């Protein structure tokens, strides 16, 4: 009897050992729960930058959201900090104009003809009524480039488009040699014809209306203005930008501005639409709708 009990106990122990080993092997083969898996390393900024194509159809990649960091939209010439006209006193220090260096290549002032300089001073004295920005009109070229709101460059295999949020500005750059004709009439954005000189994007813009001021300081041009821009990619996040203004009706000689442009690198960078028409109604039509805003 004792022998049978001993044999039974040994058999039961063997079954328990075999069951335990089977469970252990099964657990080793099973995938680990998500909570116990080692976390994947966070993507590094360098890895994200490496994923950006360096070239598009053999040319430097200008795709992205871009913005300048200067006060050129206030005044292309060097200027000290100052305030807005007396009518803006309620803004306090918010209405102060930041100081800025000259954006003109080599420094100095815009080479106006004497009669054009008088017009510039008149424009300045009548600001903001004299400025197409206050009226929510498209800003034209080159001002859209250095406006304070970021803009987007969309570069395809051939043609290039630039989207400017303020007043729904939209610029199509004609990059095909057989599509470089002038426009039959002047417009807010004019006609932009582009080509590549090595890795430099060159755009020549003509046929713009004379209403497109160059900044808020009254600097202007005529409808004979020819703007020659160069976009040179320094690296994936910086463009060296130049624009030469040639307008024999307004200036004594061609002159050039230069500045860097910076690509927004945050993950969700966007160019947000800025429809400004409702905010210009009182300025444009106060003689029709009254001098006081309606509730």
C-alpha positions as CSV (number, residue, x, y, z in Angstrom):
1,X,0.0,0.0,0.0
2,X,2.8,2.4,1.0
3,X,4.6,1.6,-2.3
4,X,1.5,2.6,-4.3
5,X,1.2,5.9,-2.4
6,X,4.9,6.7,-3.0
7,X,4.6,6.0,-6.7
8,X,1.4,8.2,-7.0
9,X,3.2,11.0,-5.1
10,X,6.2,10.8,-7.5
11,X,3.9,10.8,-10.5
12,X,2.0,13.9,-9.3
13,X,5.2,15.8,-8.7
14,X,6.4,14.9,-12.2
15,X,3.2,16.2,-13.7
16,X,3.5,19.5,-11.7
17,X,7.1,20.0,-12.9
18,X,6.2,19.3,-16.5
19,X,3.2,21.8,-16.3
20,X,5.4,24.5,-14.8
21,X,8.0,24.1,-17.5
22,X,5.3,24.3,-20.2
23,X,3.9,27.5,-18.8
24,X,7.4,29.0,-18.6
25,X,8.1,28.1,-22.3
26,X,4.7,29.6,-23.3
27,X,5.4,32.8,-21.6
28,X,8.8,33.1,-23.2
29,X,7.3,32.6,-26.6
30,X,4.4,35.1,-26.1
31,X,4.9,38.8,-27.0
32,X,5.6,41.1,-24.1
33,X,2.7,43.4,-23.0
34,X,2.9,46.9,-24.4
35,X,3.4,48.3,-20.9
36,X,6.6,46.3,-20.4
37,X,8.1,46.7,-23.9
38,X,11.1,49.1,-24.0
39,X,9.9,52.5,-25.3
40,X,11.0,53.4,-28.8
41,X,13.5,56.3,-28.9
42,X,11.9,59.7,-29.6
43,X,12.6,61.0,-33.1
44,X,15.4,63.5,-33.2
45,X,15.2,66.9,-34.9
46,X,18.2,65.8,-37.0
47,X,16.4,62.7,-38.2
48,X,13.4,64.9,-39.2
49,X,15.6,67.3,-41.1
50,X,17.3,64.4,-42.9
51,X,13.9,63.2,-44.1
52,X,13.3,66.5,-46.0
53,X,14.4,66.1,-49.6
54,X,17.4,68.3,-50.3
55,X,16.3,68.8,-54.0
56,X,13.2,68.8,-56.0
57,X,13.6,67.8,-59.7
58,X,17.3,68.6,-59.4
59,X,16.8,72.0,-57.8
60,X,17.1,73.2,-54.2
61,X,14.0,72.5,-52.1
62,X,12.3,75.8,-51.2
63,X,9.1,74.2,-50.0
64,X,7.9,75.4,-46.6
65,X,6.5,78.2,-44.5
66,X,8.9,81.2,-44.5
67,X,9.1,84.5,-42.6
68,X,11.5,87.5,-42.3
69,X,12.7,88.8,-38.9
70,X,13.1,92.5,-39.4
71,X,11.2,95.8,-39.6
72,X,11.3,96.2,-43.4
73,X,7.5,96.4,-43.6
74,X,7.6,99.5,-41.5
75,X,10.4,101.1,-43.5
76,X,13.0,99.8,-45.9
77,X,15.4,102.6,-44.9
78,X,17.1,102.9,-41.5
79,X,14.8,104.4,-38.9
80,X,14.7,105.1,-35.2
81,X,12.0,104.0,-32.8
82,X,9.1,106.4,-33.1
83,X,5.3,106.6,-32.5
84,X,2.3,106.5,-34.7
85,X,0.4,109.7,-35.6
86,X,-1.5,111.4,-32.8
87,X,-4.8,109.8,-33.7
88,X,-3.4,106.5,-32.4
89,X,-2.7,107.7,-28.8
90,X,-5.1,105.1,-27.3
91,X,-2.6,102.4,-28.3
92,X,0.0,103.7,-26.0
93,X,3.3,101.9,-26.4
94,X,1.6,99.2,-28.5
95,X,1.6,101.8,-31.3
96,X,5.3,102.4,-31.3
97,X,7.3,101.7,-34.4
98,X,10.4,99.5,-33.8
99,X,13.7,100.8,-34.9
100,X,15.4,99.0,-37.8
101,X,18.5,99.0,-40.0
102,X,18.5,99.8,-43.7
103,X,17.5,96.9,-45.9
104,X,19.3,98.5,-48.8
105,X,22.4,96.7,-50.0
106,X,25.3,98.8,-48.9
107,X,23.2,101.0,-46.7
108,X,22.0,104.5,-47.4
109,X,18.6,105.7,-48.7
110,X,16.4,104.9,-51.7
111,X,17.7,107.0,-54.7
112,X,14.5,108.9,-55.4
113,X,14.2,111.5,-58.1
114,X,13.4,115.0,-56.5
115,X,9.7,115.0,-57.6
116,X,9.3,111.3,-56.4
117,X,10.8,112.2,-53.0
118,X,8.1,114.8,-52.6
119,X,5.5,112.1,-53.4
120,X,7.1,109.8,-50.8
121,X,6.9,112.5,-48.1
122,X,3.2,113.1,-49.0
123,X,2.5,109.4,-48.8
124,X,4.1,109.3,-45.4
125,X,2.2,112.3,-44.1
126,X,-1.1,110.7,-45.2
127,X,-0.4,107.2,-43.7
128,X,-2.4,105.0,-43.1
129,X,-4.9,106.2,-45.7
130,X,-2.2,106.2,-48.3
131,X,-1.1,102.6,-47.7
132,X,-2.7,99.7,-49.6
133,X,-2.1,97.5,-46.6
134,X,-4.5,99.5,-44.5
135,X,-7.1,99.1,-47.3
136,X,-6.7,95.3,-47.4
137,X,-5.3,95.4,-51.0
138,X,-2.8,92.9,-52.1
139,X,0.8,94.1,-51.2
140,X,2.6,93.2,-54.4
141,X,6.2,92.3,-55.0
142,X,8.6,92.6,-53.2
143,X,6.6,93.7,-50.1
144,X,4.8,90.4,-49.6
145,X,8.2,88.8,-49.0
146,X,9.0,90.9,-46.0
147,X,5.5,91.4,-44.7
148,X,5.3,90.3,-41.0
149,X,2.9,87.4,-41.7
150,X,4.6,84.1,-42.8
151,X,4.1,82.9,-46.4
152,X,4.2,79.5,-48.1
153,X,6.3,78.4,-51.0
154,X,5.0,75.4,-53.0
155,X,7.6,74.1,-55.4
156,X,6.8,71.4,-58.0
157,X,8.8,69.8,-60.7
158,X,8.7,72.9,-62.8
159,X,6.5,75.8,-61.7
160,X,6.4,77.5,-58.3
161,X,3.6,79.1,-56.3
162,X,3.8,81.4,-53.3
163,X,0.8,81.9,-51.0
164,X,0.6,85.0,-48.9
165,X,-2.2,85.0,-46.2
166,X,-2.7,88.8,-46.0
167,X,-5.5,89.8,-48.4
168,X,-5.4,86.3,-50.0
169,X,-2.3,87.1,-52.0
170,X,-1.4,84.4,-54.5
171,X,1.7,84.4,-56.8
172,X,2.3,82.0,-59.6
173,X,5.9,82.0,-60.8
174,X,6.1,81.0,-64.5
175,X,9.2,78.8,-64.9
176,X,8.7,77.6,-68.4
177,X,10.7,79.5,-71.1
178,X,7.8,79.5,-73.5
179,X,5.6,81.1,-70.9
180,X,7.5,84.3,-70.1
181,X,5.2,86.8,-71.9
182,X,4.2,90.1,-70.2
183,X,0.7,90.6,-68.9
184,X,-1.7,92.7,-71.0
185,X,-2.7,94.9,-68.1
186,X,-1.2,95.9,-64.7
187,X,-2.4,94.1,-61.6
188,X,-1.7,94.0,-57.9
189,X,0.7,91.1,-58.2
190,X,2.0,91.8,-61.7
191,X,3.6,89.1,-63.8
192,X,6.4,86.9,-62.3
193,X,8.6,85.0,-64.7
194,X,11.3,82.8,-63.1
195,X,14.3,80.7,-64.1
196,X,17.3,79.0,-62.5
197,X,20.8,80.2,-62.5
198,X,22.6,77.2,-61.1
199,X,21.1,76.7,-57.7
200,X,19.7,80.3,-57.5
201,X,16.1,81.0,-58.2
202,X,15.7,84.2,-60.1
203,X,12.3,85.9,-60.6
204,X,11.6,89.0,-62.6
205,X,8.3,90.7,-61.8
206,X,6.7,93.4,-64.0
207,X,3.3,94.9,-64.8
208,X,2.3,95.9,-61.2
209,X,0.0,98.7,-60.3
210,X,1.6,101.8,-58.8
211,X,-0.6,101.5,-55.7
212,X,1.5,98.7,-54.1
213,X,3.5,100.7,-51.6
214,X,6.9,99.2,-50.6
215,X,6.3,99.7,-46.9
216,X,4.4,101.7,-44.3
217,X,6.7,104.7,-44.6
218,X,5.4,105.9,-47.9
219,X,8.1,104.4,-50.1
220,X,6.6,103.7,-53.5
221,X,7.1,103.0,-57.2
222,X,5.4,103.5,-60.6
223,X,3.9,100.9,-62.9
224,X,7.2,100.8,-64.7
225,X,8.9,99.0,-61.8
226,X,10.8,95.8,-62.7
227,X,11.7,93.7,-59.6
228,X,14.5,91.1,-60.0
229,X,14.6,88.8,-57.1
230,X,17.1,86.1,-56.2
231,X,16.4,83.3,-53.7
232,X,19.6,81.4,-52.7
233,X,19.2,78.5,-50.2
234,X,21.9,78.8,-47.6
235,X,20.7,75.6,-45.9
236,X,17.3,73.8,-45.3
237,X,16.0,76.6,-43.0
238,X,17.5,79.8,-44.5
239,X,17.2,81.7,-47.7
240,X,19.4,84.7,-48.7
241,X,17.1,87.0,-50.5
242,X,17.8,90.0,-52.7
243,X,15.5,92.2,-54.8
244,X,16.6,94.9,-57.2
245,X,14.2,97.7,-58.1
246,X,14.5,99.3,-61.5
247,X,12.1,102.1,-62.1
248,X,13.4,105.0,-64.2
249,X,10.2,107.0,-63.6
250,X,10.8,107.1,-59.8
251,X,14.5,106.4,-59.0
252,X,17.8,107.8,-60.4
253,X,19.3,104.3,-60.6
254,X,18.4,100.7,-59.8
255,X,18.8,99.7,-56.1
256,X,18.8,96.5,-54.1
257,X,17.5,95.2,-50.8
258,X,18.9,92.1,-49.1
259,X,17.8,90.1,-46.1
260,X,17.7,86.5,-44.8
261,X,14.4,84.6,-44.7
262,X,13.7,81.9,-42.1
263,X,11.8,78.6,-42.5
264,X,9.4,77.8,-39.7
265,X,10.5,74.4,-38.4
266,X,7.8,73.6,-35.8
267,X,6.0,70.4,-36.6
268,X,2.6,72.1,-37.3
269,X,3.8,75.2,-39.1
270,X,1.0,76.7,-41.2
271,X,0.2,79.8,-43.2
272,X,-3.2,80.9,-41.8
273,X,-5.6,82.8,-43.9
274,X,-6.0,86.5,-43.1
275,X,-9.1,87.9,-44.7
276,X,-8.9,91.6,-43.8
277,X,-11.7,93.1,-45.9
278,X,-14.2,93.7,-43.0
279,X,-11.6,95.6,-41.1
280,X,-11.0,98.1,-43.9
281,X,-14.7,99.1,-44.4
282,X,-14.6,102.2,-42.1
283,X,-11.4,103.5,-43.7
284,X,-12.7,103.0,-47.3
285,X,-16.4,103.9,-46.9
286,X,-16.7,106.0,-43.8
287,X,-18.3,108.8,-45.9
288,X,-21.1,106.4,-46.8
289,X,-21.6,104.4,-43.6
290,X,-20.8,107.1,-41.0
291,X,-17.8,108.1,-39.0
292,X,-18.6,105.7,-36.1
293,X,-18.4,101.9,-36.2
294,X,-21.8,100.2,-36.1
295,X,-22.5,98.0,-33.0
